[in-house]
Amino acid sequence: MVNLIQMIVAQAATTAFEVIMQKKTLDLIESSEKEWNENFRYFVSGYYEGIAIRYL
């Protein structure tokens, strides 16, 4: 009986840990993606701005 309870608790703890890590990973991917998109937009706008200034 004690072994069964220990197994259930261990399984629950493992599942909770996996869910938390999955959530943290998704949050990290989302924030990195947003940051990359912003940086890319600034890079592209700066690049075209530089071209426009050079040819004016």
N, CA, C and O atoms as a CHARMM CRD file, in Angstrom:
* protein
*
  224
    1    1 MET  N      0.82700  -1.20600   0.00000 PROA 1      0.00000
    2    1 MET  CA     0.00000   0.00000   0.00000 PROA 1      0.00000
    3    1 MET  C      0.86700   1.26400   0.00000 PROA 1      0.00000
    4    1 MET  O      0.59800   2.21500  -0.73400 PROA 1      0.00000
    5    2 VAL  N      1.90700   1.25500   0.83300 PROA 2      0.00000
    6    2 VAL  CA     2.79900   2.41800   0.91100 PROA 2      0.00000
    7    2 VAL  C      3.52500   2.60400  -0.41900 PROA 2      0.00000
    8    2 VAL  O      3.70300   3.72700  -0.89200 PROA 2      0.00000
    9    3 ASN  N      3.94200   1.48100  -1.01700 PROA 3      0.00000
   10    3 ASN  CA     4.62200   1.57100  -2.31400 PROA 3      0.00000
   11    3 ASN  C      3.71800   2.17900  -3.37500 PROA 3      0.00000
   12    3 ASN  O      4.17400   2.97000  -4.20200 PROA 3      0.00000
   13    4 LEU  N      2.45800   1.82100  -3.35800 PROA 4      0.00000
   14    4 LEU  CA     1.49700   2.35600  -4.32300 PROA 4      0.00000
   15    4 LEU  C      1.35500   3.86700  -4.15900 PROA 4      0.00000
   16    4 LEU  O      1.34800   4.60800  -5.14200 PROA 4      0.00000
   17    5 ILE  N      1.24400   4.31700  -2.91200 PROA 5      0.00000
   18    5 ILE  CA     1.12300   5.76000  -2.63700 PROA 5      0.00000
   19    5 ILE  C      2.39200   6.48500  -3.07700 PROA 5      0.00000
   20    5 ILE  O      2.32800   7.55800  -3.67900 PROA 5      0.00000
   21    6 GLN  N      3.55300   5.88600  -2.77100 PROA 6      0.00000
   22    6 GLN  CA     4.82100   6.49900  -3.18200 PROA 6      0.00000
   23    6 GLN  C      4.90400   6.60400  -4.70700 PROA 6      0.00000
   24    6 GLN  O      5.36500   7.61400  -5.23900 PROA 6      0.00000
   25    7 MET  N      4.45800   5.56000  -5.40500 PROA 7      0.00000
   26    7 MET  CA     4.48200   5.58400  -6.87000 PROA 7      0.00000
   27    7 MET  C      3.56000   6.66600  -7.41800 PROA 7      0.00000
   28    7 MET  O      3.91700   7.37300  -8.36000 PROA 7      0.00000
   29    8 ILE  N      2.37100   6.79500  -6.82400 PROA 8      0.00000
   30    8 ILE  CA     1.41300   7.80800  -7.28000 PROA 8      0.00000
   31    8 ILE  C      1.96800   9.21000  -7.04800 PROA 8      0.00000
   32    8 ILE  O      1.87800  10.07100  -7.92300 PROA 8      0.00000
   33    9 VAL  N      2.53800   9.43500  -5.87200 PROA 9      0.00000
   34    9 VAL  CA     3.11100  10.75000  -5.55100 PROA 9      0.00000
   35    9 VAL  C      4.29000  11.05500  -6.47600 PROA 9      0.00000
   36    9 VAL  O      4.42000  12.17300  -6.97400 PROA 9      0.00000
   37   10 ALA  N      5.14200  10.06200  -6.70300 PROA 10     0.00000
   38   10 ALA  CA     6.29500  10.26500  -7.58500 PROA 10     0.00000
   39   10 ALA  C      5.83400  10.57600  -9.01000 PROA 10     0.00000
   40   10 ALA  O      6.39200  11.45000  -9.67300 PROA 10     0.00000
   41   11 GLN  N      4.82100   9.86200  -9.46800 PROA 11     0.00000
   42   11 GLN  CA     4.29300  10.09400 -10.82000 PROA 11     0.00000
   43   11 GLN  C      3.68100  11.48800 -10.93300 PROA 11     0.00000
   44   11 GLN  O      3.87000  12.17800 -11.93400 PROA 11     0.00000
   45   12 ALA  N      2.95100  11.89300  -9.90400 PROA 12     0.00000
   46   12 ALA  CA     2.33300  13.22500  -9.90500 PROA 12     0.00000
   47   12 ALA  C      3.40200  14.31100  -9.91300 PROA 12     0.00000
   48   12 ALA  O      3.28000  15.30500 -10.63000 PROA 12     0.00000
   49   13 ALA  N      4.45200  14.11900  -9.11200 PROA 13     0.00000
   50   13 ALA  CA     5.53100  15.10500  -9.06100 PROA 13     0.00000
   51   13 ALA  C      6.24000  15.18800 -10.40900 PROA 13     0.00000
   52   13 ALA  O      6.55700  16.27900 -10.88300 PROA 13     0.00000
   53   14 THR  N      6.48500  14.04400 -11.02000 PROA 14     0.00000
   54   14 THR  CA     7.14200  14.01500 -12.32900 PROA 14     0.00000
   55   14 THR  C      6.28600  14.71000 -13.38000 PROA 14     0.00000
   56   14 THR  O      6.79100  15.49900 -14.17800 PROA 14     0.00000
   57   15 THR  N      5.00300  14.41800 -13.37900 PROA 15     0.00000
   58   15 THR  CA     4.08800  15.03500 -14.34200 PROA 15     0.00000
   59   15 THR  C      4.03500  16.54400 -14.14400 PROA 15     0.00000
   60   15 THR  O      4.07700  17.30100 -15.11400 PROA 15     0.00000
   61   16 ALA  N      3.94300  16.98200 -12.89400 PROA 16     0.00000
   62   16 ALA  CA     3.90100  18.42000 -12.60200 PROA 16     0.00000
   63   16 ALA  C      5.17900  19.09600 -13.08500 PROA 16     0.00000
   64   16 ALA  O      5.13100  20.17400 -13.67700 PROA 16     0.00000
   65   17 PHE  N      6.32200  18.46100 -12.83000 PROA 17     0.00000
   66   17 PHE  CA     7.60500  19.01700 -13.26800 PROA 17     0.00000
   67   17 PHE  C      7.64300  19.14000 -14.79500 PROA 17     0.00000
   68   17 PHE  O      8.07100  20.16200 -15.33000 PROA 17     0.00000
   69   18 GLU  N      7.19100  18.08800 -15.49200 PROA 18     0.00000
   70   18 GLU  CA     7.19400  18.11700 -16.95800 PROA 18     0.00000
   71   18 GLU  C      6.28700  19.22100 -17.49600 PROA 18     0.00000
   72   18 GLU  O      6.64400  19.91400 -18.44900 PROA 18     0.00000
   73   19 VAL  N      5.12400  19.38300 -16.88800 PROA 19     0.00000
   74   19 VAL  CA     4.18700  20.42100 -17.33200 PROA 19     0.00000
   75   19 VAL  C      4.78800  21.80500 -17.11900 PROA 19     0.00000
   76   19 VAL  O      4.69400  22.66900 -17.99100 PROA 19     0.00000
   77   20 ILE  N      5.40500  22.01400 -15.95800 PROA 20     0.00000
   78   20 ILE  CA     6.02500  23.31400 -15.65400 PROA 20     0.00000
   79   20 ILE  C      7.15600  23.60000 -16.63700 PROA 20     0.00000
   80   20 ILE  O      7.25900  24.71200 -17.15700 PROA 20     0.00000
   81   21 MET  N      8.00100  22.60800 -16.89400 PROA 21     0.00000
   82   21 MET  CA     9.12100  22.81500 -17.81200 PROA 21     0.00000
   83   21 MET  C      8.62200  23.07200 -19.23400 PROA 21     0.00000
   84   21 MET  O      9.19500  23.88600 -19.95800 PROA 21     0.00000
   85   22 GLN  N      7.56200  22.38200 -19.62700 PROA 22     0.00000
   86   22 GLN  CA     6.98900  22.59300 -20.95300 PROA 22     0.00000
   87   22 GLN  C      6.46700  24.02500 -21.08500 PROA 22     0.00000
   88   22 GLN  O      6.67600  24.67800 -22.10800 PROA 22     0.00000
   89   23 LYS  N      5.78800  24.50400 -20.04400 PROA 23     0.00000
   90   23 LYS  CA     5.24900  25.86800 -20.04200 PROA 23     0.00000
   91   23 LYS  C      6.38200  26.88700 -20.10700 PROA 23     0.00000
   92   23 LYS  O      6.31600  27.85000 -20.87000 PROA 23     0.00000
   93   24 LYS  N      7.43300  26.66700 -19.29200 PROA 24     0.00000
   94   24 LYS  CA     8.56700  27.59000 -19.29900 PROA 24     0.00000
   95   24 LYS  C      9.24100  27.60300 -20.66800 PROA 24     0.00000
   96   24 LYS  O      9.63900  28.66000 -21.15700 PROA 24     0.00000
   97   25 THR  N      9.36700  26.43100 -21.28300 PROA 25     0.00000
   98   25 THR  CA     9.99000  26.34700 -22.60100 PROA 25     0.00000
   99   25 THR  C      9.16400  27.09500 -23.63500 PROA 25     0.00000
  100   25 THR  O      9.71200  27.83400 -24.45200 PROA 25     0.00000
  101   26 LEU  N      7.84900  26.90800 -23.60400 PROA 26     0.00000
  102   26 LEU  CA     6.97800  27.61000 -24.55700 PROA 26     0.00000
  103   26 LEU  C      7.04200  29.11800 -24.34500 PROA 26     0.00000
  104   26 LEU  O      7.06400  29.88300 -25.31000 PROA 26     0.00000
  105   27 ASP  N      7.07000  29.54900 -23.07200 PROA 27     0.00000
  106   27 ASP  CA     7.18000  30.98400 -22.78500 PROA 27     0.00000
  107   27 ASP  C      8.49400  31.54000 -23.31800 PROA 27     0.00000
  108   27 ASP  O      8.53700  32.63000 -23.88800 PROA 27     0.00000
  109   28 LEU  N      9.57000  30.77000 -23.12200 PROA 28     0.00000
  110   28 LEU  CA    10.88600  31.20600 -23.58600 PROA 28     0.00000
  111   28 LEU  C     10.91000  31.31400 -25.10900 PROA 28     0.00000
  112   28 LEU  O     11.43900  32.28100 -25.65800 PROA 28     0.00000
  113   29 ILE  N     10.34100  30.32600 -25.78500 PROA 29     0.00000
  114   29 ILE  CA    10.28500  30.35600 -27.25100 PROA 29     0.00000
  115   29 ILE  C      9.48600  31.56500 -27.72100 PROA 29     0.00000
  116   29 ILE  O      9.89100  32.26600 -28.64800 PROA 29     0.00000
  117   30 GLU  N      8.35400  31.80000 -27.07800 PROA 30     0.00000
  118   30 GLU  CA     7.49200  32.91700 -27.46800 PROA 30     0.00000
  119   30 GLU  C      8.20100  34.25200 -27.27400 PROA 30     0.00000
  120   30 GLU  O      8.14700  35.11400 -28.15100 PROA 30     0.00000
  121   31 SER  N      8.87100  34.43300 -26.12700 PROA 31     0.00000
  122   31 SER  CA     9.54900  35.71000 -25.87600 PROA 31     0.00000
  123   31 SER  C     10.74300  35.87700 -26.81100 PROA 31     0.00000
  124   31 SER  O     11.01200  36.98200 -27.28200 PROA 31     0.00000
  125   32 SER  N     11.46100  34.78600 -27.08400 PROA 32     0.00000
  126   32 SER  CA    12.59600  34.86600 -28.00200 PROA 32     0.00000
  127   32 SER  C     12.12900  35.20100 -29.40800 PROA 32     0.00000
  128   32 SER  O     12.75900  35.98800 -30.11400 PROA 32     0.00000
  129   33 GLU  N     11.01200  34.59400 -29.80800 PROA 33     0.00000
  130   33 GLU  CA    10.46900  34.84300 -31.13700 PROA 33     0.00000
  131   33 GLU  C     10.04800  36.30700 -31.27900 PROA 33     0.00000
  132   33 GLU  O     10.31300  36.94100 -32.30000 PROA 33     0.00000
  133   34 LYS  N      9.39400  36.83000 -30.25100 PROA 34     0.00000
  134   34 LYS  CA     8.94900  38.22400 -30.28600 PROA 34     0.00000
  135   34 LYS  C     10.16200  39.15500 -30.35600 PROA 34     0.00000
  136   34 LYS  O     10.17400  40.11500 -31.12700 PROA 34     0.00000
  137   35 GLU  N     11.18300  38.85800 -29.54200 PROA 35     0.00000
  138   35 GLU  CA    12.38400  39.68700 -29.52900 PROA 35     0.00000
  139   35 GLU  C     13.09300  39.62100 -30.88400 PROA 35     0.00000
  140   35 GLU  O     13.56000  40.64200 -31.38800 PROA 35     0.00000
  141   36 TRP  N     13.17500  38.43200 -31.46900 PROA 36     0.00000
  142   36 TRP  CA    13.83300  38.27200 -32.76200 PROA 36     0.00000
  143   36 TRP  C     13.08500  39.05400 -33.83000 PROA 36     0.00000
  144   36 TRP  O     13.70400  39.72400 -34.65600 PROA 36     0.00000
  145   37 ASN  N     11.75800  38.97500 -33.82100 PROA 37     0.00000
  146   37 ASN  CA    10.95800  39.70400 -34.81100 PROA 37     0.00000
  147   37 ASN  C     11.17600  41.20600 -34.69500 PROA 37     0.00000
  148   37 ASN  O     11.29700  41.89200 -35.71000 PROA 37     0.00000
  149   38 GLU  N     11.22600  41.73000 -33.46300 PROA 38     0.00000
  150   38 GLU  CA    11.45600  43.16400 -33.26800 PROA 38     0.00000
  151   38 GLU  C     12.84300  43.55200 -33.76500 PROA 38     0.00000
  152   38 GLU  O     12.99800  44.55100 -34.46700 PROA 38     0.00000
  153   39 ASN  N     13.85000  42.76200 -33.40200 PROA 39     0.00000
  154   39 ASN  CA    15.21000  43.07000 -33.83200 PROA 39     0.00000
  155   39 ASN  C     15.33300  43.01100 -35.34500 PROA 39     0.00000
  156   39 ASN  O     16.00400  43.84600 -35.95200 PROA 39     0.00000
  157   40 PHE  N     14.68500  42.02600 -35.95400 PROA 40     0.00000
  158   40 PHE  CA    14.73900  41.89100 -37.40700 PROA 40     0.00000
  159   40 PHE  C     14.07300  43.08300 -38.08400 PROA 40     0.00000
  160   40 PHE  O     14.57100  43.59500 -39.08700 PROA 40     0.00000
  161   41 ARG  N     12.94700  43.52100 -37.53200 PROA 41     0.00000
  162   41 ARG  CA    12.23900  44.66600 -38.10900 PROA 41     0.00000
  163   41 ARG  C     13.11800  45.91900 -38.02400 PROA 41     0.00000
  164   41 ARG  O     13.19400  46.68800 -38.98200 PROA 41     0.00000
  165   42 TYR  N     13.78300  46.12600 -36.87600 PROA 42     0.00000
  166   42 TYR  CA    14.66500  47.28400 -36.74900 PROA 42     0.00000
  167   42 TYR  C     15.84100  47.17300 -37.71600 PROA 42     0.00000
  168   42 TYR  O     16.26000  48.16200 -38.31800 PROA 42     0.00000
  169   43 PHE  N     16.36400  45.96300 -37.85400 PROA 43     0.00000
  170   43 PHE  CA    17.49400  45.76000 -38.76200 PROA 43     0.00000
  171   43 PHE  C     17.09700  46.08400 -40.19700 PROA 43     0.00000
  172   43 PHE  O     17.81800  46.79700 -40.89500 PROA 43     0.00000
  173   44 VAL  N     15.96200  45.56700 -40.63800 PROA 44     0.00000
  174   44 VAL  CA    15.50200  45.78800 -42.01200 PROA 44     0.00000
  175   44 VAL  C     15.19100  47.26100 -42.24100 PROA 44     0.00000
  176   44 VAL  O     15.58800  47.82100 -43.26200 PROA 44     0.00000
  177   45 SER  N     14.48200  47.90200 -41.30000 PROA 45     0.00000
  178   45 SER  CA    14.14500  49.31500 -41.49400 PROA 45     0.00000
  179   45 SER  C     15.41400  50.16200 -41.49500 PROA 45     0.00000
  180   45 SER  O     15.51500  51.11900 -42.26300 PROA 45     0.00000
  181   46 GLY  N     16.37700  49.82400 -40.65000 PROA 46     0.00000
  182   46 GLY  CA    17.64600  50.54700 -40.63400 PROA 46     0.00000
  183   46 GLY  C     18.42700  50.35000 -41.91800 PROA 46     0.00000
  184   46 GLY  O     19.05900  51.27700 -42.42400 PROA 46     0.00000
  185   47 TYR  N     18.37800  49.13500 -42.43800 PROA 47     0.00000
  186   47 TYR  CA    19.07700  48.82200 -43.68900 PROA 47     0.00000
  187   47 TYR  C     18.51600  49.64100 -44.84800 PROA 47     0.00000
  188   47 TYR  O     19.27000  50.24700 -45.60900 PROA 47     0.00000
  189   48 TYR  N     17.19700  49.65600 -44.97700 PROA 48     0.00000
  190   48 TYR  CA    16.58700  50.40600 -46.07600 PROA 48     0.00000
  191   48 TYR  C     16.73200  51.90400 -45.86900 PROA 48     0.00000
  192   48 TYR  O     16.85000  52.66100 -46.83300 PROA 48     0.00000
  193   49 GLU  N     16.72300  52.32900 -44.62600 PROA 49     0.00000
  194   49 GLU  CA    16.94200  53.74700 -44.34100 PROA 49     0.00000
  195   49 GLU  C     18.34600  54.14700 -44.78900 PROA 49     0.00000
  196   49 GLU  O     18.54600  55.21400 -45.36900 PROA 49     0.00000
  197   50 GLY  N     19.30900  53.27600 -44.51300 PROA 50     0.00000
  198   50 GLY  CA    20.69400  53.52800 -44.92900 PROA 50     0.00000
  199   50 GLY  C     20.82400  53.60600 -46.43800 PROA 50     0.00000
  200   50 GLY  O     21.55100  54.45500 -46.95300 PROA 50     0.00000
  201   51 ILE  N     20.12900  52.73100 -47.15700 PROA 51     0.00000
  202   51 ILE  CA    20.15600  52.75600 -48.62400 PROA 51     0.00000
  203   51 ILE  C     19.54800  54.06000 -49.13800 PROA 51     0.00000
  204   51 ILE  O     20.09700  54.69200 -50.04100 PROA 51     0.00000
  205   52 ALA  N     18.41700  54.46000 -48.56400 PROA 52     0.00000
  206   52 ALA  CA    17.74400  55.68400 -49.00600 PROA 52     0.00000
  207   52 ALA  C     18.63800  56.89400 -48.78600 PROA 52     0.00000
  208   52 ALA  O     18.73400  57.75800 -49.65800 PROA 52     0.00000
  209   53 ILE  N     19.29000  56.96700 -47.64100 PROA 53     0.00000
  210   53 ILE  CA    20.16000  58.11200 -47.34200 PROA 53     0.00000
  211   53 ILE  C     21.34600  58.12600 -48.30400 PROA 53     0.00000
  212   53 ILE  O     21.75900  59.18800 -48.76800 PROA 53     0.00000
  213   54 ARG  N     21.88800  56.95700 -48.60000 PROA 54     0.00000
  214   54 ARG  CA    23.05200  56.87300 -49.47100 PROA 54     0.00000
  215   54 ARG  C     22.73100  57.38000 -50.87700 PROA 54     0.00000
  216   54 ARG  O     23.57700  58.00500 -51.51500 PROA 54     0.00000
  217   55 TYR  N     21.53600  57.12100 -51.35600 PROA 55     0.00000
  218   55 TYR  CA    21.19800  57.47300 -52.73500 PROA 55     0.00000
  219   55 TYR  C     20.48900  58.80600 -52.87700 PROA 55     0.00000
  220   55 TYR  O     20.14700  59.20300 -53.99100 PROA 55     0.00000
  221   56 LEU  N     20.26100  59.50600 -51.77700 PROA 56     0.00000
  222   56 LEU  CA    19.58700  60.80500 -51.89400 PROA 56     0.00000
  223   56 LEU  C     20.57300  61.93200 -52.10100 PROA 56     0.00000
  224   56 LEU  O     20.17200  63.09000 -52.21900 PROA 56     0.00000
